[in-house]
């Protein structure tokens, strides 16, 4: 990847946080914050599913989050996956058909 943002992201990234404990926590790379929202597939949901795009090169990513409520805290996970041009085109074509 020649793009400064995408070069900092693997094909698939994930993060895990367990609130109530300080061990095993991880974050998505800071470069993930620079991606811009294209479409929120679940607005207002605590389990996110979003199409994001790199503002530098136009590469698309699928961002998803999940959580599990536990009595002594929560487990939160985030996933970021770089989409191929064909996969992104399929998602975008589906959005256009629905609108």
N, C-alpha and C positions, 0 to 999 in steps of 0.2 A: 504494500500500500504506500503510495506516495503522499497521500493526504496526512497532514499533521495530526488530525483528530483520530482517524481510523487506524493509523499506525500504532496508536496506543491501546487499541482494542483488539482482543482475540476474536476469532469467529464466534465463539460462545463465551459469555462471561456470566458469573453468578455471584451472589452475595448471600450471606447468612448472618442473622443476628438473633440471639436468644436473650431476651430481656429478663433480668433477674439473675443472670450469670455473666461473667466477664471473659469466658473462655470460648475460643472457636469462632469469634465474630470476624466477619470480613465485609468489605465494601466493594461496590463496583468501582472501576477506575474513574478518576476525576474527569477524564475525557467523555464519559457517558453523559455527564451533566451538560455538555455542549451540544448534544443532539437536540433537534427541534421537533416538537410535536406536530405530526401531520393529521392523525386521527386517533381519538380516544374511543375504543370499541365498547367500553363499559363506564361511561361518565358517572361519577359519584360512587363507584364501587370501591371497596377496600381491596379487592382483588383486581388489579389493573391489567389491562391488555391494550397496548398502544402501538401504533405505527410511528416510528421516529425516523428522522432523516439528518444526515450530516450536512451542515450548512456550507462546508468547504467543497465536497466532491459529489454530494447528492446520493451517497450510498444509503440504503434503507435498512432499518433494524426493527425487529419485533421486541418490545419490552413487555414483560409480564411480572407480576408480583403475586405472592401468596402469603398467607399467614395462618398460624394455628394458635388458638387461644388455649392457654394452659392455666391452671389454678395459680401457679407461682410466677406467671409472666406470659410472654408470647414468643413464638418463633416466626420470624419474618424472613422471607426469601425473595430475591429479585433475580430475574433472568434477562439477558440481553443476547439476541442472536442476529448476526449479520445475515441479511437476505440476499439471495442471488438476484440478478436482474430479472429473471423469469418469475421467481416467486413474488418479488415486489410488484411486477407488472400485473400478475394475477390478482393480487390484493387490491391494487389501484383500480383495475378494470371492474372488480366486484363493487367497489365503492361508487364508481361512476354509474353503474347500472341501478343501484339502489336509490340514488339521489334524483 
